[in-house]
Amino acid sequence: MLRSESTSFLLRGFVAVALGIVAIAWPGVTVSALIVLFAIYVFCDAIGHFHRAFAHDRAGPAAGSIALGLLDVAAGVVALVWPAMTVFVLTVWLGVWAVVTGVVEVGAAFAAPVRRGVRTGMVVVGLASIVFGIVVFTHPSVGVLSVTLLFGLFLLVYGVDLMMTGVRMRRRGARGGDALGGGWTDSAPYPESARRADQGAPRYR
């Protein structure tokens, strides 16, 4: 389960970084192209969230991942089926999507049985989304090039943090501590057998 979860973070991060580079390096981008770029990202991100949902064995974290996946799908569908979408409408839509996604992401981070370092990475991902959403939402009159650059920078930061979180998960697993529900998490009690061993108590077969 840990490897499946970490793989989801790594793939989502890779896609975000790749699309972020494309957005920043695309000086002649049009509104239609930006809509397609946004749709590609949210659909890929939705696949990652659904993948996370199936990797969880608890209802709370799985529900959060499913909610994030559905938000991504809804955002992508609305963007694609609105052919006359203007830069102003797209900017507002990006802001709303980012803020709502970030809030749900932060909530899901605290609902998931993960270690502190992994949870911190997940919270940073959510906060980055919220900050991006607020910045974009409060500047709805910017041009398509500015929106694209902001979106590209957001994807780079978002993607790098996703990949770092995935790497932390794999390192936890390699050291024998499951970062997701299988080891000693922040919410799980310290095992009695381990406590006795630390206190020098004799072990019985």
DRENNUMI-66431 format. One record per residue: x, y, z of N, C-alpha, C in turn; residue number from 0; residue in one letter. Coordinates in pm, whole numbers, plus 50000, padded with zeros to 5 digits. Atoms other than C-alpha are relative to their C-alpha. Last residue first. Example, Ala and Ser with C-alpha at 12.3 -4.5 7.8 and 13.67 -1.06 7.14 Angstrom:
# residues 2
 n.east n.north  n.up ca.east ca.north ca.up c.east c.north  c.up  nr rest
  49918   49881 49994   51367    49894 50714  49923   50109 50073   1    S
  50089   49881 50000   51230    49550 50780  50090   50120 50000   0    A
***
This chain:
# residues 205
 n.east n.north  n.up ca.east ca.north ca.up c.east c.north  c.up  nr rest
  50038   50070 50121   50898    48341 52384  49862   49939 50018 204    R
  50035   50139 49983   50938    48592 52659  49958   49941 49868 203    Y
  50094   50049 50100   51119    48923 52640  49977   49851 50023 202    R
  49968   50128 50066   51280    49080 52942  49892   49961 49903 201    P
  50075   50111 49943   51209    49449 53011  50035   49871 49927 200    A
  49913   50108 49958   51488    49686 52914  49928   49884 50060 199    G
  49975   49990 49856   51268    49994 52909  50087   49886 50051 198    Q
  49923   49880 49975   51293    50021 52530  50035   50015 50149 197    D
  49865   50025 50048   51181    49659 52496  50090   50120 50027 196    A
  49931   50088 49906   50883    49723 52719  50143   49976 49958 195    R
  49975   49925 49878   50778    50021 52510  50075   49915 50102 194    R
  49886   49913 50024   50822    49823 52189  50034   50081 50124 193    A
  49880   50083 50007   50597    49547 52316  50124   50085 49978 192    S
  49959   50040 49867   50336    49797 52425  50127   49919 49997 191    E
  50027   50140 49964   50316    49952 52078  50055   49964 50138 190    P
  49872   50068 50002   50319    50334 52073  49980   49857 50047 189    Y
  49929   50012 49873   49965    50444 52005  50132   49926 49983 188    P
  50002   50137 49949   49860    50544 51652  50077   49992 50131 187    A
  50126   50029 49935   49768    50905 51571  49996   49861 50062 186    S
  50028   49901 49895   50115    51033 51495  49876   49963 50078 185    D
  50038   49869 50051   50193    50715 51307  49976   50094 50117 184    T
  50036   49918 49884   50379    50404 51416  49973   50141 49948 183    W
  49895   49992 49899   50370    50171 51118  49953   50081 50118 182    G
  49948   50130 49969   50114    50043 50868  50104   50002 50110 181    G
  50087   50091 49928   49883    50341 50848  50060   49867 50039 180    G
  50145   49989 50016   50059    50533 50581  49929   49886 50070 179    L
  50044   49862 49981   50422    50610 50644  49850   50014 49996 178    A
  50100   49964 50101   50503    50244 50694  49948   50139 50028 177    D
  50114   49932 49939   50815    50218 50903  49904   50045 49893 176    G
  50084   50092 49925   51068    49955 50792  49882   50064 50068 175    G
  49946   50015 49865   51347    50188 50687  49911   49914 50089 174    R
  49872   50071 50010   51261    50134 50319  50063   49980 50137 173    A
  50024   50142 50024   50898    50225 50392  50128   49921 49995 172    G
  50060   50055 49878   50995    50556 50549  49979   49850 49984 171    R
  49891   50014 49904   51222    50623 50252  49950   49944 50132 170    R
  49922   50118 50037   50938    50550 50012  50116   49978 50097 169    R
  50078   50121 49975   50706    50791 50190  50082   49875 49970 168    M
  50002   50023 49855   50970    51063 50199  49926   49872 50034 167    R
  49868   50054 49963   51022    51021 49823  50006   49973 50150 166    V
  49992   50139 50044   50649    51066 49762  50131   49935 50037 165    G
  50085   50077 49908   50646    51382 49973  50002   49853 49963 164    T
  49926   50010 49873   50943    51519 49775  49920   49920 50103 163    M
  49894   50099 50019   50760    51438 49450  50082   49981 50128 162    M
  50061   50132 50012   50447    51621 49563  50106   49892 49988 161    L
  50039   50043 49866   50655    51917 49680  49933   49864 49998 160    D
  49879   50032 49924   50825    51943 49342  49965   49952 50139 159    V
  49944   50127 50044   50492    51922 49163  50123   49960 50077 158    G
  50091   50108 49961   50320    52196 49362  50061   49865 49966 157    Y
  49992   50010 49854   50614    52435 49325  49918   49881 50050 156    V
  49863   50036 49964   50640    52367 48950  50013   49980 50152 155    L
  49980   50142 50029   50263    52363 48897  50141   49955 50038 154    L
  50074   50078 49902   50227    52699 49074  50023   49850 49979 153    F
  49924   49994 49875   50500    52851 48861  49934   49918 50109 152    L
  49878   50078 50016   50323    52729 48546  50085   49999 50126 151    G
  50039   50141 49997   49985    52858 48661  50123   49911 49987 150    F
  50036   50031 49862   50135    53199 48738  49964   49852 50015 149    L
  49877   50001 49921   50305    53205 48398  49972   49966 50146 148    L
  49923   50119 50036   49983    53103 48223  50128   49990 50081 147    T
  50067   50115 49939   49778    53363 48408  50079   49873 49973 146    V
  49974   49994 49856   50031    53631 48315  49937   49882 50072 145    S
  49860   50034 49978   50023    53527 47948  50033   50000 50149 144    L
  49983   50144 50009   49643    53518 47944  50145   49959 50025 143    V
  50005   50059 50134   49620    53874 48066  50027   49851 50003 142    G
  49868   50016 50061   49538    53989 48419  49984   49931 49865 141    V
  49989   49923 50124   49184    54109 48498  50136   49985 49932 140    S
  50070   50063 50113   49100    53841 48755  50018   50070 49866 139    P
  49951   49927 50118   49368    53954 49004  49935   49942 49874 138    H
  50000   49856 49970   49218    53861 49343  50055   50084 49885 137    T
  50138   49955 49981   49124    53513 49222  49992   50149 50026 136    F
  50068   49994 50130   49472    53448 49084  49861   50061 50014 135    V
  49930   49905 50088   49651    53538 49407  49929   50016 49867 134    V
  50027   49864 49951   49390    53365 49624  50065   50104 49910 133    I
  50138   49965 50027   49402    53047 49415  49967   50142 50042 132    G
  50014   49976 50144   49780    53034 49417  49858   50045 49966 131    F
  49932   49874 50029   49783    53076 49795  49988   50035 49852 130    V
  50083   49891 49948   49523    52800 49838  50061   50136 49967 129    I
  50119   49988 50084   49710    52560 49609  49912   50116 50045 128    S
  49954   49944 50127   50038    52622 49788  49883   50021 49906 127    A
  49981   49857 49981   49858    52565 50119  50047   50068 49873 126    L
  50129   49934 49990   49733    52226 50002  50012   50151 50015 125    G
  50067   50010 50130   50074    52111 49885  49867   50073 50002 124    V
  49935   49900 50084   50232    52241 50207  49938   50000 49860 123    V
  50055   49869 49962   49976    52039 50404  50060   50110 49914 122    V
  50135   49993 50053   50070    51721 50214  49935   50135 50033 121    M
  49993   49985 50145   50438    51780 50282  49864   50013 49938 120    G
  49953   49864 50027   50373    51837 50651  50007   50025 49850 119    T
  50115   49910 49984   50168    51517 50666  50039   50144 49969 118    R
  50085   50017 50118   50463    51323 50524  49880   50093 50007 117    V
  49931   49944 50116   50697    51462 50787  49918   49991 49873 116    G
  49999   49854 49995   50449    51400 51071  50066   50060 49876 115    R
  49900   49943 49910   50376    51039 50987  50009   50150 49982 114    R
  49864   49992 50052   50053    50945 50814  50095   50055 50106 113    V
  49910   50048 49895   49712    50824 50927  50144   49997 49952 112    P
  49923   50120 50037   49513    51044 50682  50094   49959 50113 111    A
  50084   50118 49985   49253    51283 50823  50076   49871 49972 110    A
  50019   50026 49857   49505    51560 50883  49911   49879 50025 109    F
  49870   50026 49939   49626    51550 50523  49986   49967 50148 108    A
  49966   50140 50023   49269    51517 50393  50134   49964 50063 107    A
  50085   50083 49915   49177    51849 50554  50032   49852 49986 106    G
  49952   49982 49862   49477    52018 50394  49917   49914 50095 105    V
  49870   50067 49988   49384    51872 50054  50054   50010 50142 104    E
  50028   50143 49987   49018    51977 50092  50130   49922 50019 103    V
  50067   50021 49871   49125    52336 50159  49972   49852 50023 102    V
  49903   49986 49892   49372    52330 49870  49940   49976 50137 101    G
  49914   50117 49999   49117    52193 49624  50100   50006 50115 100    T
  50079   50113 49951   48865    52461 49720  50085   49874 50007  99    V
  50030   49979 49858   49125    52737 49683  49924   49880 50057  98    V
  49879   50013 49920   49268    52606 49354  49971   50013 50150  97    A
  49953   50139 49998   48932    52545 49189  50118   49983 50094  96    W
  50095   50077 49920   48799    52889 49285  50045   49855 50013  95    V
  49989   49961 49860   49111    53061 49157  49908   49921 50090  94    G
  49874   50052 49947   49121    52867 48831  50013   50032 50149  93    L
  50021   50143 49984   48753    52947 48769  50125   49932 50057  92    W
  50087   50020 49883   48812    53316 48831  49981   49851 50027  91    V
  49922   49960 49882   49105    53316 48587  49919   49978 50128  90    T
  49904   50106 49972   48908    53117 48329  50082   50031 50125  89    L
  50074   50114 49943   48618    53364 48351  50096   49887 50036  88    V
  50055   49962 49869   48850    53663 48302  49930   49883 50067  87    F
  49888   50002 49905   49048    53497 48022  49949   50032 50140  86    V
  49905   49890 50014   48723    53430 47838  50113   49985 50102  85    T
  49944   49952 49873   48534    53101 47807  50106   50107 49974  84    M
  49989   49854 50006   48356    53077 47472  50058   50059 50128  83    A
  49910   49955 50107   48420    52704 47435  50020   50151 49994  82    P
  50032   49858 50009   48274    52614 47774  50090   50064 49895  81    W
  50132   49985 50064   48263    52235 47755  49956   50146 49990  80    V
  50002   50049 50138   48638    52203 47814  49867   50024 49930  79    L
  49909   49923 50086   48664    52424 48122  49989   49958 49854  78    A
  50056   49865 50017   48354    52274 48286  50087   50082 49906  77    V
  50117   50011 50089   48486    51922 48225  49940   50138 49973  76    V
  49957   50025 50136   48828    52001 48373  49885   49995 49902  75    G
  49931   49881 50050   48691    52160 48688  50043   49982 49855  74    A
  50099   49895 50022   48442    51878 48743  50064   50125 49941  73    A
  50078   50038 50118   48713    51613 48698  49899   50109 49966  72    V
  49915   49987 50119   48945    51790 48941  49920   49971 49872  71    D
  49982   49857 50023   48671    51830 49201  50084   50025 49875  70    L
  50124   49951 50061   48583    51462 49162  50006   50150 49973  69    L
  50007   50049 50137   48944    51362 49226  49876   50051 49928  68    G
  49905   49923 50078   48964    51584 49533  49998   49957 49854  67    L
  50053   49865 50013   48646    51431 49674  50092   50087 49915  66    A
  50107   50006 50099   48775    51079 49603  49942   50140 49976  65    I
  49937   50017 50132   49099    51157 49786  49895   49996 49890  64    S
  49933   49876 50036   48909    51294 50087  50063   49993 49862  63    G
  50104   49904 50037   48677    50993 50095  50061   50132 49958  62    A
  50049   50038 50132   48975    50756 50091  49895   50098 49952  61    A
  49904   49960 50102   49135    50941 50383  49953   49968 49859  60    P
  49977   49856 49998   48816    50904 50592  50098   50047 49894  59    G
  50104   49927 50073   48712    50552 50489  50029   50149 49993  58    A
  50088   49933 49906   49032    50376 50590  49905   50091 49924  57    R
  50088   50101 49943   49219    50115 50385  49908   50060 50106  56    D
  50035   49987 49858   49379    50371 50158  49911   49885 50044  55    H
  49886   50043 49920   49545    50271 49829  49970   50007 50149  54    A
  49997   50146 49997   49211    50280 49644  50117   49948 50082  53    F
  50120   50048 49931   49169    50646 49735  50000   49849 50011  52    A
  49979   49989 49855   49527    50725 49640  49882   49943 50076  51    R
  49902   50104 49968   49464    50595 49287  50029   49999 50150  50    H
  50077   50125 49996   49152    50809 49271  50092   49883 50034  49    F
  50082   49999 49878   49368    51108 49365  49917   49872 50012  48    H
  49915   50020 49883   49628    51025 49101  49922   49995 50129  47    G
  49959   50141 50003   49364    50984 48830  50088   49968 50121  46    I
  50115   50077 49954   49221    51322 48932  50032   49851 50003  45    A
  50002   49989 49855   49565    51481 48896  49885   49919 50059  44    D
  49890   50083 49950   49588    51352 48540  50003   50001 50153  43    C
  50039   50139 50024   49242    51496 48468  50109   49903 50048  42    F
  50098   50040 49899   49335    51824 48639  49954   49856 49978  41    V
  49947   50013 49864   49657    51859 48440  49897   49947 50098  40    Y
  49908   50114 49995   49515    51781 48099  50051   49980 50141  39    I
  50080   50122 50000   49223    52019 48161  50090   49876 50008  38    A
  50061   50015 49869   49458    52303 48258  49921   49870 50009  37    F
  49891   50030 49907   49667    52256 47945  49945   49976 50140  36    L
  49961   50139 50025   49350    52241 47731  50110   49957 50097  35    V
  50110   50084 49952   49222    52562 47889  50035   49853 49983  34    I
  49990   50003 49854   49562    52727 47841  49889   49913 50060  33    L
  49888   50088 49965   49558    52630 47473  50014   49989 50151  32    A
  50039   50138 50029   49211    52779 47427  50110   49902 50040  31    S
  50095   50042 49898   49314    53100 47601  49961   49854 49980  30    V
  50133   49939 50015   49618    53131 47378  49909   49952 50112  29    T
  50115   50081 49964   49984    53062 47453  49870   50079 49982  28    V
  50111   49963 50086   50247    53257 47263  49872   49925 50030  27    G
  50030   49856 49998   50512    53256 47536  49878   50040 49918  26    P
  50094   49984 50110   50503    52879 47599  49956   50145 49994  25    W
  49924   49989 50125   50812    52806 47811  49912   50022 49878  24    A
  49906   49888 49989   50633    52881 48140  50074   50022 49867  23    I
  50073   49873 49987   50337    52660 48053  50094   50119 50002  22    A
  50064   49968 50128   50552    52373 47924  49930   50135 50007  21    V
  49892   49958 50091   50770    52383 48237  49942   50039 49864  20    I
  49956   49867 49956   50460    52371 48455  50109   50055 49910  19    G
  50094   49902 50055   50322    52082 48250  50035   50143 50043  18    L
  49990   50000 50146   50634    51876 48321  49907   50104 49938  17    A
  49875   49933 50037   50643    51976 48689  50012   50010 49847  16    V
  50012   49857 49967   50275    51887 48741  50125   50076 49957  15    A
  50091   49938 50097   50307    51554 48556  49991   50151 50024  14    V
  49931   49997 50129   50613    51457 48762  49914   50069 49895  13    F
  49897   49897 49997   50443    51554 49087  50071   50013 49867  12    G
  50068   49871 50002   50132    51351 49008  50101   50114 49998  11    R
  50053   49981 50135   50354    51054 48921  49928   50134 49988  10    L
  49889   49978 50093   50557    51083 49243  49949   50028 49858   9    L
  49944   49867 49978   50250    51127 49464  50110   50031 49899   8    F
  50101   49902 50038   50075    50824 49314  50053   50142 50016   7    S
  49998   49993 50146   50392    50618 49339  49901   50102 49949   6    T
  49886   49916 50037   50410    50701 49710  50010   50015 49849   5    S
  50027   49862 49961   50059    50566 49764  50114   50092 49957   4    E
  50107   49951 50087   50120    50243 49570  49971   50147 50029   3    S
  49941   49975 50130   50453    50192 49746  49896   50054 49903   2    R
  49912   49884 49993   50286    50239 50083  50057   50032 49864   1    L
  50083   49879 50000   50000    50000 50000  50086   50125 50000   0    M
***
